[in-house]
C-alpha cells in the first residue's frame, strides 16, 4: 500500500500563487505533477486562498489608482473577469394597455411586427456567407 499524498510547503505556495494568477486547475496540477483530483482534494484551501488574495491585491490597487488619478482599465478588467464585478443595467419596459385596441388593430400590429421581423431575418441571412451563396444560387 502506498503512503497517502502529503503536499510540501513549496507545492502549497506554488498552488496558491498560480491560482492567484488565474491559471486553470488542470495547468496547476500539470506543473505540480499531480492529478487534478489530487490537486482539488489536497490543495483546496490553497486554490481558494490564492484567488481571494489576488482579488484583494487588485481591489486595493484599483482603489489606490482610482483615488490617485491613475489608470484603472486593467484593474477594472480584472475585477470584472475574476472577482465577479459587473456593470448594472436597469431596464424598464413600459407597454400601453391593449384593451382600447380593436381585434383588427391588434391583428394589424402583429402583422407589421411579423413583417419587420421577417425583413430583419432576411437581411441577416443575406449578411452571412451561406445567405450570400443562397442569394447567388437563387438569382441564377
N, C-alpha and C positions, 0 to 999 in steps of 0.2 A: 504494500500500500504506500502511496506517495504522501509526503508531508503536505499539509494544507498550504495554499499560497499565502505568503506574507509580504506585502508591499514594503519596499525600503523607503526611507525618508526622502531619498533623492527621487524615486519614482513618484511619490506623492507630490513633491514640489513641482516636478515637471508636468504632471497631470493637471495640477491647479493652474500653472502658468499657461499651458496650451489651451485649456478650457477657457481661461480668461481672454485669450487671443481669438477665440471663436473657432478653433479647429473642430471639425466633426469628431465624434467619439470614435468612429472607425479609424480615422487617421491617428488619433491619440493612442489607441490600442496598438496599431501597427508600429508606431515609433517606440512604444514601451515594450513591444514584443510580447503582448498578452492578447488573449482572445477578447473581443468586445464584451462578451458576457462577463468575463473575469473583471474587466475594467469597470463595468457598471456595478458589479457586486462589491468589489473591494475598494473602489475609488469614488463611490457615490458622493460622499461628503466633499472630497477634493474637487470633483467636477462642478458641484453646485456652488461651492465657495469661490472657485476660480471665476465663474461667471459673475457672481454677486460682487466680488472685489473689483473686477474690471468695470462693472457698471457704476460702482461708487466713485472710482477714479475719474471716469469720463463725466459723470454728473458734476463732480467737483470742478473739473476742467471747464465744462460748459458754463457753470456758474461764474467762475473766475473770468473767462473770456467775455461773457455777457456783461459782467459788471465793470470790466476794464476797457470795453470797446473793441476787443479783439474779434477775429473771425470765428464764427460759430458753426459754419456749414458742416465741417467734418464731425463735430461733436453732436450736432442735431441728427445727422445721418446715423451715427452710432446709436443714439438713444432710440430712434425710430426702429432701426433694424434689429437691435439686440435687446433693448430694455422694454420693448412693447409700447413706446410712446406713439401717439398718433395725433393727427390734426382732427379737430372736432368740426363736423359739418352739420349744421342744423337745417333740416329740410321741412318746410311747411307746405302742405298741399291743400289748396282751397278748391272746392268744387261748388258749382251752383246747384241748387236743388233742381232735380229733373222733373219735379211734379208739375211745373207750369208748362211743360212742353207737351205737344200732342204726340201721339204714336207716330204720325207721319214725319214730324220734325225730328224725332229721335232716330227714325229709320234713315233720314237724310244725313244726319250727323254720323251715324255708324257707317254709312256708305262712303262718305267723304274721308273718314279716318281710314277705312279699309283701302280705298284707292290710294291715299297718300302713303300708306304703309307698303302697298304693292309697288308703287313707283320707287320708294326708297330701297326696297329689297332688290328691284331690278337694277337700279344704279349701282348698288353694292356688288351685285353679281357681275356686272359689266366691268368693275374695277379689279376683278381677280383674273389671274391668268386663265383659269377654266372658263370664266364668264366671257372673256375676250375671245377665246378659242371657239366657244359655243356660238357667239355672235358672228364670227367669221364663217363658220360652217353653215349657219342658218342663212347668211347673206348669199351663199353660192347657189 
